[in-house]
Structure formats: C-alpha cells, structure tokens
Amino acid sequence: MTNPEHDLVVFGATSFVGKILARNLAEHFASGADSLRWAIAGRSRAKLEEVRRSLGDAWQDLPIIVADASNEDQLRDLCAQARVVVSTVGPYALYGEPLVKVCAETGTDYCDLTGETQWIKRMIDKHESTAQQSGARIVHCCGFDSIPSDMGVYFLQQQARKQWGAPATEVAMRVKTLKGGASGGTIASMINIVEEAAGDPALRKQLANPYYLCPPDHGFTARQHWVKSAELDKDFDAWAAPFIMAAINERVVHRSNALSGKAYGERFTYNEAVLTGTGARGRITALSLVTGLGAFMAGAAIKPTRSLLQRYVLPKPGEGPSPEAQAAGRYDIRFAGRSESGDAMRAKVTGQGDPGYGSTGKILAQAAISLALDHASNSRDGGFWTPATLFDERFIDRLTRYAEMRFEVIA
C-alpha cells in the first residue's frame, strides 16, 4: 500500500455510469489538465476491453483489472494496486459493501455516487472504526446527489462568513430547473430502498429522521421542515413540491454540519423542494407532482405493481439517456440563507448536462481526481466523510473549470 501501481481505479467501468465516467477521465487526462496513473476494473475482461476500445487509440494500453464485486480476495488485490477507487457498481445496497469493507481495511481512499441512505448508514456503523484506524477516506454521494446540495450549502456558508462573519443558520434549497432522464441503475436503487422500507417499519422511522446520518452524539434538536406536499414558498414567492432527492441530500448536509463541528450552527435548519411556478398553474403543477410521486412510491412498495413497473415501464439496468439527451440536460438550483441576526443571502448552483448522468459523470470524475491529487496527503484522517467535509474550495474550482458547473451569489 505504500507505492500502489495506480493512482485511481474506476470500478464498474462497464456500467452505464461507469462508461460515462471512463470517457470523462480519458478526455480530462488527454487534455493535459491533470496527470494520473489510472485503470479500469470490473468482472468481465471482454466488456472492459470494449470500454477501453471506445476511449480511442490513445488509451489502448490502459490497464485492466478483473475483479468481481462479491469476491473479497479479488477486491483486496485491486486495492493493493490503487490509492483511490471510484465505484459505480449499484444498487450499492446489493453489491457495494465488499468493496467498502476492503477499502476500509486496506487504507484505500474511496468515493461513489450512491444516494441509498439506509446503505450509507449501515456502512458507517459497520466500517467507520476500521477506516479510522487504516486511514481510508470514504466519501459517498459524489454525484448529482449530493454534490450540488452539499457543496452549494458549503459555498453559501463560506460567502456568509466573509460578508457577515457568521454562518447562515437557516438554508432552503429549491430546484428551479431540472432537465434530464433516468437510468435503469438509478431506478433499481430507488426501488430497492422502497422495497426495504416497505418491509421494515423500524427502517421507515429511521429514514424519516433528518439526522439519520449524523454521528450518535450529534446533539441536534432543531425541528426540521419537511416539504411533503404542495405549499406556497414565501422565500421564493412560488409554489413548491417535494424533491425526490431531498431524502438523501438533507441528511448529507446535516452530517456535514455535524462533522464540521457544527459550523452551520447547533440550531441549523435545511430543506429542499422543487419550484413549480406562481399562481394557479404553479399550484396545479405542485399538486400533480405530489400525486405522481405518491403513486410511484405506492406502486414500488407493493410487489405485484413493482414487478409490473420493472417489467413494462421503468428502464432496465444498463439503460439510460442517450448521449444527445445527456448533453442537452441542465439544472439550476437556488439557495436562500438567513443568519441568526436576520441577514439574508441568495446563491445558485447551475450545471450543464443531464443531472444524473451527463453532469454526474463530470462531477464524479473531478471528485475522484481531487481525492487523488488535492487530498493525496493526510489532510483528513480516515473515516466516512461527506463531500463538503472532505473537499474544499479547490473542488469547487475543479467543478467550475472542468464540470461545467457554476457557484454564484445572486443577492
């Protein structure tokens, strides 16, 4: 582990997102922006060779590592060759634990794009003490969930401290624009969460806790507002509806506050929603979103309808938006922050590319590169970190320069 052969290994490079990630890394390194020794990994050599061929002539000597997600011996051999492993193998609750376990044991840094709250909690509970001892930095949620939210709050708080000398103790995030599709992998992860929760009342109660991912001694007691129906948002003067990613993003942001020594305040509040417009049309749209989301969740929770959805309606694993759709996607999310003394600030985070895939591929690439280059030294001890507590302004700079994202104060 003192001198691994590769700085970075992409595990799951043959998956839908893995191919996008490999392409982004190949283009980034070919541009000369950064230089790393990297490799691709997965369980099928033939499919890995197909991915390598798709990257172009310059990458035909790119190393390949064959490893199955369930084979700890193969994963241990992979980790012996890598400083950082980035994983796209999901649903993580079904396939992700062995790699996290081995990374924690071997001191190998790790990042992924999971949004599976219940799995993240299990990994923290089972493997954090091992990672702390080995020095492995584990960073989940390095895709659209939860980088724009977590780093967006981090950015707003940095600006608040510069302007006010104090943090924003209240922050609301609202999705203004979101254009993109969904892949079978993301749908499979969502279905798995719903299926687990449907059969476990205790898990349903835990998932409703906004501090679910915080350390046990977090001490937070502030009541959090959960946007679960159509409501008129006074801060944004528009109607709002639930945002499906809020279930993970809100919990990641609260964990960031806990891990940073309550840098946002002990009474910090945070919530997310989707803006649907003003007037009667905005209200109708919000109500329609609530109805549609409720119908999907109810259908996914019942085995017969879940099977029908998976068979006839939802995309299959390995399927997702076309390259054209990925490029055409975009998002614009807004943050409203307020300090304890009443100071107010607005910020926005925008991104070009399908949020879940075109943009996520770029975000995840920069997270892996930043973990390997910007945080190569022990700037953080081993353990399970959030994006906003492992990364810093250098990562925001990377996202701006290389991932077509923008972080701006607007008021």
N, C-alpha and C positions, 0 to 999 in steps of 0.2 A: 504493500500500500504506500510505501514511501516514494516510489517512482513508477506510477502506472503508465502503461503504454499510450493510453488515450486520455485527453483532457475531458472529452464529452462523448457519451454514447447515447444514441436515440434508441430506446427500447420500445418495440411495437411499431417499427418503421413501415410495416406493410399495412397498417390500419388506415382508415380514411384520413384521420388527422395526422397520423404518422407520416404519410406520403407528403402531405402539405408542409409539415414541419421540416422534413428532409430537404424538400425543394427550397424552402426559405433559407435554411442553413447553407445549402450549396450556393445559392445566389449571393448570400451575405459574405461568405468567405471568398468567393470568386471575385467579388468587388474589391477585396483588399481592406475592407473596413476593420476586420479583426482577423487574427490567425490562431487557429486551434487545431490540435490533432483530434479528429473525431471519427466515429464509426457508427454503423447502423446494426441493429440487433433485432432478433425475433426468432420464432420457432421453425420457420421454413427457409432453408437456404435458397431454394428456387425462387420464391417470392421476393426475398431480399435482393437477389441478383436482378430481378425485374426492376425493382426500385432503383438500384444502382444504375442500370442502363438508362432509365428515364431521366437521370440527372445530367446526362451529357458526357461527352468524351473526356472532359477534364476530371471526371470522378470515377473512372473505370477501375482505378486501383483503391477506391475507398474500402477500408477494412469491413468485413462482415463477421459478426459473432452470432452463432446459433445458440439460442437459449429458450427454453420453454418457461412460461410464467409460473408453472406449478413445480418446477424442478429446482430445488434449492441448491443442489450441487452445481448445476449449470449457471445459476444466478450468482453464486459465490465466485465462480470463475470469471464471469462477466465483471463483477465489482472489483476483482483483483486487477483488472485491466483499465479501470476508469476512475477519474477523480469525481466526475459528475455524471449521473444517469438521469435522463429525462424520459418519463414514461407516458405513453398514450394508450396503454392497454386497459380498456374498460369493458363493461362496468367494473370499476375498481373494487366494489364490494364483493364481486365474484372472482376476480382474477388478480387483484392488486397487492394483497397482503404479503405474499412471499418475498417480493422484491423489496418492499419497505422494510420488512424484518431483516433481510440480509444486508441492506444498506446501513441500517441502524447498527448491526453487529460489526460490520467491517469498517465503519467510519467513512462511508462513501456518501457524498452530498447527492441530494435527490430533489427533483421537482416534477410536478404533473399538472393536469388540468381538471382534476376531479371537482365535482360540485356535490358529492354524496356525503351530506353532513353526518349521517349515522356512521359511515365507514371511517371518516376522519376522526371522529370521537373514539372509535374503537382502536385506531392506530395510535392515537396519543396515549390512551390508557395502557395499552399493551407494550409499546415500544419506546416511549419517550425517555425513560430512565436509561435504557440501553444506548440510545443515540447521544444522550448527555455524557455518558461515560466514554463512548468511542469518538465523539467529536463530529458525528454526522449531522449536517444541517438538512432537515426535511422541510420542504416548502410545498404545500398543497395549493390548489386553486389558482394556478398561474395561467389561466385563460381568460375569456370574457367574464366568467365568474372565477375569481373575484377581483381581477386587476383594476378595471376602471373604477369600481366602487372603493376598494381598499386604498389604492394609490390616489384616487380622487379625493378622498377624505384626508389622506396624508398631505396632499398638495394644499388643500384648503387650510388645514391646520398650520402648515408652515407659513402661509401667507398671513393668517390671522395673528400669529405670534410676531411677525415682522411689523404689522400695522398696529396691533392693539397691545402687544406684549402679553397676550393671554390667549388660550385656545377658545374655539367655538364649542360651547357645551351642549348646543343643540344643532343637529345637522339633519336635513332631509334631502334625499336624492330622488330625482324624478326623471324618468325616461321620457325625453321629448320626441326623439326619432329613433326607430329601430327597424331596419330593413335587412332581412336575411332569412335563410331557411334553416332546416334542422336535419341532422344526420341520424342514421339508424343507431349509432353508438350513443348519442345523447338521449334519444328516446328510450333506448334499452336501460340506461342508467336511471332515468326518471321512473320508468315502470318498476324497476327493482326497488327503488325507495318506497313507492306507493305500496307495492306488494308486501314488503317487510312491515311497514307501518300498519297495514290493514290487519295483519295477523298478530300484532303486538301492542296492546293498549298502553303498556308502560313506555314503549318507544314513541308512540304518538304524543304522549305527555312530555317526554324529553325533547322531542323535536319542536314543540311549541315554546320552549324556554329560550328567550333571546340570548341568554348567557350560556347556552349548552356547550359551546366550545371553549369557554373560559376556564382557567385553572380553578380547582376546587376552592381555593382561598381568595377568589376574586373580590368578594365583599360588595359587589354592586347590588343595589336595591332599587334603583330608579325604575319606575314603571315605563315600559316602552309602548309606543303606539303602533299597533299592527294594522296596516291598511288591508282589510279583508273584504271590503265591499265598495261600491261606488260612493265617493264622497267629494264634496266641494273643498278644494285645497285653497285656503286663503293666502298662503305664501306665494303661490304661483297663479292665483286668480283663474283657476281652471278646474275641471273635473278630473278626478284621478281614480284609477282602478288598481287592483293588486298586480304586482310584478312577480312573475313565477320564479325569478332568480333571487328574490328578496330572502327566501328561506335560508339560503346559504350565505349570501352577501352580508346580511345584517349580523349574522353570527361571527363571520370572519372579522368584520370591523370591530365588534365588541371584544373579540380576542386580541386584536391589535392594541386596543386601549389597555387591556389588562397586562399584556406582555411588555408594554412600553412604560410601565409604572404609573398607569392612569394619566397618561399625558393629555388626554382629552377631557379629563375631569372625572371625579367619582360619581357625579350625577349626570354623566353624558347620556344623551338620547339620540337615537338614529333610526330612521325608517326609509323604506323605498317604495315607490309606486310608479305607475305609468300615467302620464298625462294624456287625456283623451279629447281635450278641446273645451271650448266655452259654450255656454247656453244649453238649449235643449238638445242639440246634436251631440255635444260633449257628454251630457248625462246619459243619453241613449247608448252611445258608444261604450261608456264605462259599464253600464248595466249589461250590455251584450258581452263584454269581456268577462265579467264576473260569471255570467251564465255559462259561457263557453268553457271557461277554466274549471268551473264546478262540475260540468258534465264530463269533461275529460278525466278529472280526478276520480269521480264516482265510477266511471266506466273502467278505469285502470285498476280500481280497488277490488272489483268483482271478477272472479276467474273466467266465467264464460264470456263476458264482454271484453275483458282484457285479451283473451285469445283471439276474438274476432278483430279487435283493433290491430293486434300484431300481425294477423294474417292478411287482412284486406285493406287496412287504412294507413298504418304507420310505415315509415321507411324501415328497411331491414338493416342490420349491422353491415357496415361496408358501403352503404348508400348515403348520398348527401347531395348538397347543392353542386351544380355544375361549376367549372372554373369561371364561366361568364357571370353566373349568379354570385359567386364568391367575390368577384371583383366589383360588382355593382352594388353590393351591400354597404351599409353605413350605419352609424349611430351617433346620437347627440344626447348626453345625459347632463343634467343640471343639479347643482348643489346649492342649498340655501343654509348658511350657517349663522348662528347668533351666539354672542358671548353672554356670560352671566350678567354683565353690566348693560346689555342691550345693544351692543354694536352688531351690525349686520353685514354680511358679505355674500356675494354670489360667485360661483365658479362653474365652469363647464369642462367636460371631457368629451372630445369627439374622436371618432375613428373612421377610417375608410376601409371598406371590405366587409363581407358578411361577418357579423359579430362572432358567431360560433366557430367559424372555420377560416375564412379569408383573413380576418383580423386576428383570431386566436392563434393561428399558425405563426404569425409575425410576433405576437406578444410572447408566446411560449418560447420561441427561438431566442428572443432577447433575454428572457428570464434565465434560460439555461446558460447563455453566453455570459451574462452578468454574474451568475453564480460561479462560473469557472474562472472568469477574469477579474471582475471588480471585487469579488469576495474570496479570492484564492487564499488569502491569509485568514487567520482565525479572528476576523472582525466580529464574529458572533460565535458563541460557544455552541456545542452540539445541542440538538433538541428540535422540537417541532415549532417552526416559525410561521408567521403569516407573511405575505408579500411586503406589507408596509413595515414590518419589524425586521425583516432580513435585508430588504433593498432600501435604497435611499434616492437622493436627487440624481445620482448617476444613472439609475434605472429609468427615471422619468426622462432624462436626456436621451437615453437609448430609444425609448418608445417614440419620442418626438422625431429623432433623426432617422430611425430605421423601420418603425412600425406604423407610420402614417397616423399617429395619434397627436392630439393637442391638449394641453392643460392650460387653462386661461382663467384669470379673474375677470369677471364681467361687470361687477358692481360692488 
